[in-house]
Amino acid sequence: MVTKKKRNFALIVSYKTINIQTFKPLNHHCPMEKTLILLKPCTVQRRLIGEVINRIERKGLRIVGLKMMQLDDTILNEHYAHLTERPFFPWLVSSMKSAPVVAMCVEGNSAVTVVRNIVGATNGRKAAPGTIRGDYSMSGQENIIHASDSIESAEIEMKRFFREGEIFEYPDPLHDFMYAPDGD
């Protein structure tokens, strides 16, 4: 195995002099979580995919899995098993099959909580302005996005929507800039 020693440089400019100094990356240890996000058919149809992805990336989360897929009854019955007896279930299945979804696996410090916070309340009319649902949804059903509600759910849902080899690990050169130590 060949390893290369990397040097990082900072350019410090002062009056009439330019100094180049080396610095060491901070390498903060932050526990990373992964979570699942589904951009629903209404998001695809309204051409909001880029808007939503932009918000997720600007927050500091990184996409480690991304694909567009057409859902079928099998995956929807499994994903929404807890809702099968609800009167709106047939409508939900029909809505989720009306166009493709975009499935994403995102990674970051406290990713499940961070994503849930930027997504907002389930009902778009009740979601706070500035959240994805608060800005783009007026409905509890056509509410733009699904986000895993716990680490355990995220693990199950990622396996449901992504096969082995579809979630990637790759270097993150911005990690130290995104995750400064803050005691949390």
Backbone as numpy.savetxt, mean C-alpha at the origin, in Angstrom:
# Nx Ny Nz CAx CAy CAz Cx Cy Cz
30.93 -14.84 -3.43 30.09 -13.67 -3.43 30.98 -12.43 -3.43
30.70 -11.52 -4.30 31.46 -10.28 -4.41 30.68 -9.18 -3.73
31.34 -8.47 -2.85 30.69 -7.32 -2.22 31.46 -6.07 -2.57
30.74 -5.03 -2.74 31.36 -3.74 -3.03 31.10 -2.80 -1.88
32.12 -2.10 -1.49 31.96 -1.12 -0.43 31.41 0.16 -1.05
30.30 0.61 -0.51 29.69 1.83 -1.03 30.08 3.00 -0.15
30.28 4.13 -0.77 30.51 5.36 -0.03 29.40 6.32 -0.40
28.92 7.00 0.59 27.91 8.01 0.37 28.55 9.37 0.57
28.17 10.31 -0.24 28.79 11.62 -0.18 27.74 12.69 0.05
28.12 13.69 0.81 27.29 14.88 0.99 28.11 16.06 0.53
27.47 16.93 -0.18 28.13 18.13 -0.66 27.79 19.26 0.30
28.78 19.81 0.94 28.58 20.90 1.88 29.16 22.16 1.26
28.30 23.14 1.08 28.72 24.37 0.42 28.77 25.48 1.45
29.89 26.16 1.52 30.00 27.34 2.37 30.66 28.43 1.54
30.76 29.61 2.07 31.28 30.75 1.34 32.67 30.45 0.77
32.80 30.47 -0.55 34.04 30.29 -1.30 34.69 28.92 -1.16
34.04 27.97 -0.50 34.63 26.63 -0.41 33.57 25.57 -0.66
34.01 24.51 -1.22 33.13 23.35 -1.40 33.86 22.16 -0.79
33.26 21.56 0.18 33.83 20.39 0.83 32.96 19.17 0.51
33.59 18.08 0.19 32.87 16.83 0.01 33.26 15.94 1.18
32.24 15.54 1.95 32.49 14.70 3.11 31.74 13.38 2.94
32.34 12.34 3.46 31.63 11.06 3.44 30.80 10.96 4.71
29.70 10.22 4.61 28.88 9.97 5.79 28.42 8.53 5.76
28.06 8.04 6.91 27.58 6.67 7.01 26.05 6.68 7.00
25.45 5.74 6.26 23.99 5.64 6.32 23.54 5.39 7.75
22.37 5.87 8.08 21.86 5.76 9.44 21.47 4.34 9.81
20.98 3.58 8.82 20.58 2.19 9.03 19.70 1.99 10.26
18.68 2.82 10.39 17.74 2.65 11.49 17.03 1.31 11.33
16.87 0.63 12.42 16.12 -0.62 12.34 14.65 -0.31 12.61
13.84 -0.50 11.61 12.39 -0.32 11.74 11.73 -1.62 11.35
10.86 -2.13 12.19 10.16 -3.36 11.80 9.24 -3.09 10.62
9.47 -3.80 9.54 8.67 -3.60 8.33 7.51 -4.58 8.31
6.36 -4.09 7.92 5.18 -4.93 7.72 4.80 -4.87 6.25
4.10 -5.89 5.82 3.50 -5.89 4.48 1.99 -5.94 4.66
1.28 -5.32 3.74 -0.17 -5.37 3.78 -0.72 -5.41 2.36
-1.97 -5.85 2.25 -2.62 -5.94 0.95 -3.54 -4.75 0.72
-3.52 -4.25 -0.49 -4.45 -3.21 -0.94 -5.07 -3.70 -2.24
-6.38 -3.53 -2.36 -7.07 -3.78 -3.62 -7.70 -2.47 -4.08
-7.37 -2.04 -5.27 -8.06 -0.91 -5.87 -9.25 -1.50 -6.60
-10.43 -1.14 -6.16 -11.66 -1.77 -6.61 -12.01 -1.38 -8.05
-12.93 -2.12 -8.67 -13.32 -1.81 -10.05 -13.74 -0.35 -10.27
-14.40 0.26 -9.28 -14.80 1.67 -9.45 -13.57 2.57 -9.60
-12.48 2.22 -8.94 -11.24 2.98 -9.05 -10.65 2.84 -10.45
-10.66 1.63 -10.95 -10.16 1.36 -12.31 -11.02 2.11 -13.32
-12.33 1.99 -13.19 -13.24 2.63 -14.15 -13.16 4.15 -14.11
-12.90 4.70 -12.94 -12.81 6.16 -12.80 -11.41 6.69 -13.11
-10.50 5.79 -13.45 -9.12 6.16 -13.80 -8.41 6.88 -12.64
-8.55 6.31 -11.45 -7.93 6.88 -10.25 -6.75 6.05 -9.75
-6.34 5.04 -10.50 -5.26 4.16 -10.06 -4.01 4.96 -9.71
-3.57 5.82 -10.61 -2.36 6.60 -10.39 -2.47 7.52 -9.19
-3.64 8.13 -8.98 -3.85 9.01 -7.83 -3.65 8.26 -6.52
-4.23 7.07 -6.44 -4.14 6.29 -5.21 -2.72 5.79 -4.99
-2.09 5.26 -6.03 -0.71 4.80 -5.90 0.20 5.96 -5.49
-0.01 7.12 -6.06 0.78 8.30 -5.71 0.70 8.60 -4.21
-0.48 8.56 -3.65 -0.64 8.84 -2.22 0.08 7.80 -1.36
-0.01 6.55 -1.77 0.63 5.48 -1.01 2.15 5.65 -1.03
2.70 5.92 -2.20 4.16 6.08 -2.30 4.63 7.37 -1.64
3.88 8.44 -1.77 4.29 9.71 -1.13 4.33 9.58 0.38
3.51 8.72 0.94 3.50 8.51 2.38 4.78 7.82 2.84
5.45 7.12 1.94 6.69 6.44 2.30 6.58 4.93 2.24
5.42 4.42 1.87 5.27 2.98 1.68 5.83 2.61 0.33
6.36 1.41 0.22 6.88 1.00 -1.08 6.12 -0.21 -1.59
5.90 -0.21 -2.87 5.17 -1.29 -3.51 6.12 -2.45 -3.76
5.77 -3.63 -3.23 6.60 -4.81 -3.44 5.87 -5.88 -4.25
4.61 -5.62 -4.58 3.83 -6.49 -5.45 2.71 -5.68 -6.08
2.49 -5.88 -7.39 1.48 -5.09 -8.10 0.99 -5.86 -9.31
-0.33 -6.00 -9.43 -0.87 -6.64 -10.63 -2.34 -6.29 -10.79
-2.80 -6.34 -12.04 -4.21 -6.17 -12.35 -4.79 -7.56 -12.58
-5.99 -7.78 -12.04 -6.59 -9.10 -12.18 -8.12 -9.00 -12.19
-8.73 -9.93 -12.88 -10.19 -10.03 -12.89 -10.59 -11.06 -11.84
-11.40 -10.65 -10.88 -11.81 -11.56 -9.81 -12.97 -12.43 -10.27
-13.03 -13.64 -9.70 -14.12 -14.56 -10.01 -14.85 -14.94 -8.72
-15.93 -15.72 -8.86 -16.74 -16.10 -7.70 -15.93 -16.81 -6.63
-15.02 -17.67 -7.04 -14.24 -18.45 -6.07 -13.45 -17.54 -5.14
-12.68 -16.64 -5.70 -11.84 -15.77 -4.87 -12.70 -14.78 -4.08
-13.80 -14.31 -4.66 -14.68 -13.37 -3.95 -15.41 -14.04 -2.80
-15.87 -15.27 -2.99 -16.53 -16.00 -1.90 -15.56 -16.27 -0.76
-14.31 -16.51 -1.08 -13.30 -16.72 -0.05 -12.97 -15.40 0.65
-12.74 -14.36 -0.13 -12.34 -13.07 0.44 -13.45 -12.44 1.29
-14.68 -12.59 0.85 -15.81 -11.99 1.56 -16.66 -13.04 2.27
-16.05 -14.13 2.72 -16.78 -15.21 3.39 -17.57 -14.70 4.60
-17.06 -13.72 5.28 -17.72 -13.17 6.47 -18.97 -12.34 6.12
-19.20 -12.09 4.84 -20.34 -11.28 4.40 -21.37 -12.06 3.58
-21.18 -13.35 3.40 -22.04 -14.12 2.49 -23.51 -14.10 2.89
-23.83 -13.94 4.15 -25.23 -13.94 4.60 -25.84 -12.54 4.60
-25.05 -11.54 4.31 -25.57 -10.17 4.31 -26.39 -9.93 3.05
-27.44 -9.11 3.15 -28.32 -8.90 1.99 -27.63 -8.24 0.79
-26.56 -7.52 1.03 -25.87 -6.83 -0.07 -24.80 -7.69 -0.74
-24.59 -8.92 -0.26 -23.51 -9.75 -0.79 -23.59 -9.98 -2.30
-24.75 -10.32 -2.87 -24.79 -10.51 -4.33 -24.39 -9.24 -5.09
-24.83 -8.10 -4.60 -24.46 -6.84 -5.24 -22.94 -6.62 -5.14
-22.36 -6.92 -3.96 -20.92 -6.76 -3.76 -20.14 -7.61 -4.75
-20.52 -8.86 -4.90 -19.84 -9.76 -5.84 -19.96 -9.22 -7.26
-21.15 -8.80 -7.63 -21.36 -8.24 -8.97 -20.49 -7.01 -9.20
-20.43 -6.14 -8.22 -19.61 -4.93 -8.32 -18.13 -5.27 -8.47
-17.65 -6.23 -7.67 -16.23 -6.58 -7.69 -15.84 -7.34 -8.95
-16.82 -7.85 -9.70 -16.54 -8.53 -10.97 -16.77 -7.63 -12.18
-17.21 -6.39 -11.96 -17.59 -5.51 -13.06 -16.42 -5.00 -13.89
-15.24 -5.04 -13.34 -14.01 -4.61 -14.03 -12.85 -5.21 -13.24
-11.64 -5.15 -13.78 -10.49 -5.67 -13.02 -10.24 -4.87 -11.75
-9.51 -5.47 -10.84 -8.99 -4.77 -9.66 -7.48 -4.67 -9.82
-6.87 -3.78 -9.06 -5.42 -3.71 -8.98 -5.06 -4.18 -7.58
-4.30 -5.27 -7.50 -3.85 -5.81 -6.22 -2.43 -5.32 -5.97
-2.22 -4.83 -4.76 -0.90 -4.33 -4.37 -0.50 -4.90 -3.03
0.75 -5.21 -2.91 1.35 -5.51 -1.62 2.30 -4.36 -1.34
2.10 -3.68 -0.22 2.98 -2.57 0.13 3.67 -2.87 1.44
4.84 -2.27 1.60 5.68 -2.53 2.76 6.06 -1.21 3.41
6.13 -1.23 4.72 6.58 -0.06 5.46 6.46 -0.30 6.95
6.96 0.64 7.71 6.86 0.58 9.16 5.38 0.73 9.53
4.84 -0.22 10.28 3.42 -0.20 10.68 2.50 -0.05 9.47
2.81 -0.76 8.40 2.10 -0.59 7.13 0.60 -0.78 7.25
0.14 -1.75 8.02 -1.30 -2.00 8.14 -2.00 -0.76 8.70
-1.50 -0.23 9.79 -2.10 0.94 10.43 -1.97 2.18 9.55
-0.81 2.38 8.97 -0.58 3.56 8.12 -1.54 3.54 6.93
-1.66 2.40 6.28 -2.57 2.30 5.12 -4.01 2.54 5.56
-4.44 1.93 6.65 -5.82 2.13 7.12 -6.08 3.61 7.41
-5.10 4.30 7.95 -5.28 5.73 8.24 -5.40 6.57 6.97
-4.60 6.28 5.95 -4.69 7.09 4.73 -5.89 6.69 3.86
-6.42 5.49 4.07 -7.60 5.04 3.34 -8.86 5.73 3.87
-9.00 5.81 5.19 -10.17 6.45 5.79 -11.29 5.48 6.10
-12.37 6.01 6.67 -13.53 5.22 7.07 -14.14 4.50 5.86
-14.77 3.35 6.13 -15.34 2.53 5.06 -16.34 3.30 4.20
-17.20 4.06 4.82 -18.19 4.83 4.08 -17.57 6.16 3.65
-17.47 6.37 2.36 -16.85 7.58 1.83 -17.49 8.87 2.32
-18.81 8.85 2.59 -19.48 10.05 3.09 -19.03 10.39 4.50
-18.56 9.40 5.24 -18.14 9.60 6.63 -16.62 9.70 6.77
-15.90 9.42 5.71 -14.43 9.44 5.76 -13.93 10.88 5.79
-12.88 11.09 6.54 -12.32 12.44 6.70 -11.74 12.96 5.39
-11.91 14.26 5.13 -11.24 14.85 3.97 -9.73 14.63 4.09
-9.09 14.42 2.97 -7.66 14.15 2.98 -7.34 12.66 2.94
-8.33 11.82 3.29 -8.14 10.38 3.14 -8.55 9.99 1.72
-8.13 8.82 1.29 -8.47 8.38 -0.06 -9.98 8.29 -0.24
-10.66 7.63 0.69 -12.11 7.52 0.58 -12.80 8.86 0.79
-12.27 9.67 1.70 -12.86 10.98 1.95 -12.78 11.89 0.74
-11.76 11.72 -0.07 -11.58 12.58 -1.25 -12.22 12.01 -2.51
-12.38 10.70 -2.61 -12.81 10.10 -3.87 -14.09 9.27 -3.80
-14.70 9.12 -2.63 -15.86 8.24 -2.52 -17.03 8.92 -1.83
-18.23 8.56 -2.27 -19.47 9.02 -1.63 -20.31 7.81 -1.21
-19.69 6.65 -1.08 -20.43 5.42 -0.88 -19.73 4.50 0.11
-20.53 3.65 0.76 -19.95 2.61 1.60 -19.60 1.37 0.79
-20.22 1.22 -0.38 -19.96 0.06 -1.23 -18.90 0.37 -2.28
-19.14 1.39 -3.07 -18.17 1.79 -4.11 -17.16 2.74 -3.45
-16.35 2.17 -2.57 -15.49 2.99 -1.72 -14.01 2.94 -2.10
-13.74 2.72 -3.35 -12.42 2.89 -3.97 -11.40 1.80 -3.66
-11.30 1.39 -2.39 -10.11 0.63 -1.99 -10.44 -0.35 -0.86
-9.77 -1.49 -0.89 -9.79 -2.42 0.24 -8.39 -2.43 0.83
-8.31 -2.42 2.16 -7.02 -2.53 2.85 -7.16 -3.54 3.98
-6.19 -4.41 4.12 -6.21 -5.40 5.20 -6.36 -4.69 6.54
-7.12 -5.33 7.46 -7.40 -4.68 8.74 -6.49 -5.13 9.88
-5.61 -6.09 9.63 -4.68 -6.55 10.66 -3.49 -7.24 9.98
-2.45 -7.45 10.75 -1.28 -8.15 10.21 -1.67 -9.57 9.81
-2.50 -10.22 10.64 -2.93 -11.58 10.34 -3.76 -11.63 9.05
-4.69 -10.70 8.92 -5.51 -10.63 7.69 -4.63 -10.36 6.48
-3.66 -9.47 6.64 -2.76 -9.13 5.53 -2.03 -10.37 5.03
-1.52 -11.19 5.94 -0.80 -12.40 5.54 -1.71 -13.35 4.76
-2.93 -13.54 5.24 -3.88 -14.42 4.56 -4.25 -13.85 3.19
-4.55 -12.55 3.15 -4.99 -11.92 1.91 -3.88 -11.84 0.87
-2.65 -11.60 1.30 -1.54 -11.57 0.34 -1.38 -12.93 -0.34
-1.54 -14.01 0.43 -1.46 -15.36 -0.15 -2.63 -15.63 -1.09
-3.77 -15.01 -0.82 -4.95 -15.20 -1.66 -4.77 -14.53 -3.02
-4.15 -13.36 -3.05 -4.07 -12.57 -4.28 -2.71 -12.62 -4.98
-1.68 -13.09 -4.29 -0.35 -13.16 -4.89 0.21 -14.57 -4.76
0.78 -15.07 -5.83 1.45 -16.36 -5.82 2.90 -16.16 -5.40
3.54 -17.26 -5.07 4.96 -17.22 -4.73 5.73 -16.61 -5.90
6.64 -15.72 -5.60 7.44 -15.06 -6.62 6.85 -13.76 -7.14
5.65 -13.40 -6.70 5.03 -12.16 -7.15 5.19 -11.00 -6.17
5.75 -11.29 -4.99 6.08 -10.24 -4.02 7.59 -10.20 -3.94
8.14 -9.01 -4.09 9.58 -8.85 -4.27 10.26 -8.19 -3.08
11.50 -8.59 -2.87 12.41 -7.94 -1.93 13.45 -7.23 -2.78
13.70 -5.98 -2.51 14.73 -5.25 -3.26 15.28 -4.13 -2.38
16.49 -3.67 -2.67 17.11 -2.63 -1.85 16.27 -1.35 -1.84
16.27 -0.68 -0.72 15.53 0.58 -0.58 16.50 1.68 -0.16
17.07 2.41 -1.13 18.05 3.43 -0.79 17.46 4.61 -0.02
16.15 4.76 0.00 15.53 5.87 0.71 15.10 5.51 2.13
15.34 4.28 2.53 14.87 3.81 3.84 15.27 4.74 4.97
16.54 5.11 5.04 17.01 5.95 6.14 16.39 7.34 6.13
16.02 7.81 4.96 15.41 9.14 4.89 13.93 9.08 5.28
13.30 7.96 5.04 11.87 7.82 5.36 11.64 7.47 6.82
12.57 6.73 7.42 12.35 6.20 8.76 13.42 6.65 9.73
13.40 7.91 10.08 14.31 8.41 11.10 13.82 7.90 12.46
14.73 7.71 13.41 14.29 7.21 14.72 13.41 8.24 15.41
12.27 7.78 15.92 11.38 8.70 16.62 10.82 8.11 17.90
11.33 6.96 18.27 10.91 6.36 19.53 9.63 5.55 19.44
9.02 5.48 18.26 7.77 4.71 18.12 8.06 3.33 17.58
